[in-house]
Amino acid sequence: MTDEPMFSRSGRTLPRDLGPNDHVAKVNLPEQLYCDLSALAAIEGKGLSEYLRDRLMEFTYGEMEAVRIRTQRASRG
């Protein structure tokens, strides 16, 4: 057995285009978490919703696929 990490995702496990952002997920957050997330969004020059959407994509689909999706959306204007 090896000590090297094994990954189950290839980074290409979802469609390239997820479609429009037309579903709402409401989450109640403690004030400090809300403030910290807002600060992180501001550091990246994004609104809170956009920042959270990006972080959720990265968590769900992996960093590389999230970058591909953002790049594709940005190229559409």
Phi, psi and omega per residue, in radians:
M1 nan 2.499 -3.104
T2 -1.810 2.703 3.097
D3 -1.592 -0.011 -3.137
E4 -1.265 2.480 3.131
P5 -1.175 2.539 3.081
M6 -2.010 2.342 -3.085
F7 -1.985 2.414 -3.114
S8 -1.637 -0.288 -3.114
R9 -1.691 2.458 3.073
S10 -1.525 -0.252 -3.049
G11 1.570 -0.017 3.130
R12 -2.268 0.888 -3.033
T13 -1.764 0.180 -3.139
L14 -2.449 2.832 3.071
P15 -1.100 2.611 3.139
R16 -1.041 -0.733 -3.104
D17 -1.935 2.058 -3.120
L18 -1.450 -0.113 -3.130
G19 1.604 -3.034 -3.084
P20 -1.242 2.744 3.075
N21 -1.515 1.375 -3.038
D22 -2.043 0.283 3.057
H23 -2.079 2.465 -3.100
V24 -1.892 2.346 3.030
A25 -2.154 1.948 -3.106
K26 -1.658 2.312 -3.116
V27 -2.298 2.242 3.044
N28 -1.526 2.243 -3.065
L29 -2.144 2.614 2.971
P30 -1.137 2.637 -3.070
E31 -0.970 -0.772 -3.095
Q32 -1.117 -0.715 3.110
L33 -1.117 -0.757 3.105
Y34 -1.025 -0.801 -3.136
C35 -1.118 -0.732 3.140
D36 -1.162 -0.728 3.099
L37 -1.138 -0.696 3.095
S38 -1.082 -0.700 3.122
A39 -1.146 -0.750 3.105
L40 -1.080 -0.711 3.102
A41 -1.077 -0.765 -3.131
A42 -1.112 -0.680 3.116
I43 -1.039 -0.647 3.127
E44 -1.530 0.024 3.116
G45 1.249 0.575 -3.100
K46 -2.178 2.772 2.963
G47 -1.310 2.845 -3.095
L48 -1.071 -0.761 -3.129
S49 -1.073 -0.804 3.130
E50 -1.093 -0.760 3.133
Y51 -1.060 -0.819 -3.136
L52 -1.140 -0.689 3.105
R53 -1.056 -0.780 3.109
D54 -1.089 -0.782 -3.130
R55 -1.122 -0.687 3.121
L56 -1.152 -0.678 3.077
M57 -1.095 -0.769 3.139
E58 -1.086 -0.749 3.132
F59 -1.124 -0.773 -3.059
T60 -1.340 -0.772 -2.988
Y61 -1.928 -0.144 -3.114
G62 1.702 2.649 -3.050
E63 -1.014 -0.828 -3.048
M64 -1.127 -0.749 -3.137
E65 -1.170 -0.641 3.097
A66 -1.089 -0.713 3.098
V67 -1.106 -0.746 3.115
R68 -1.050 -0.762 -3.118
I69 -1.141 -0.803 3.136
R70 -1.083 -0.711 3.134
T71 -1.128 -0.744 3.131
Q72 -1.097 -0.783 3.138
R73 -1.135 -0.694 -3.135
A74 -1.134 -0.617 -3.105
S75 -1.241 -0.354 3.105
R76 -1.391 -0.240 3.076
G77 1.638 nan nan
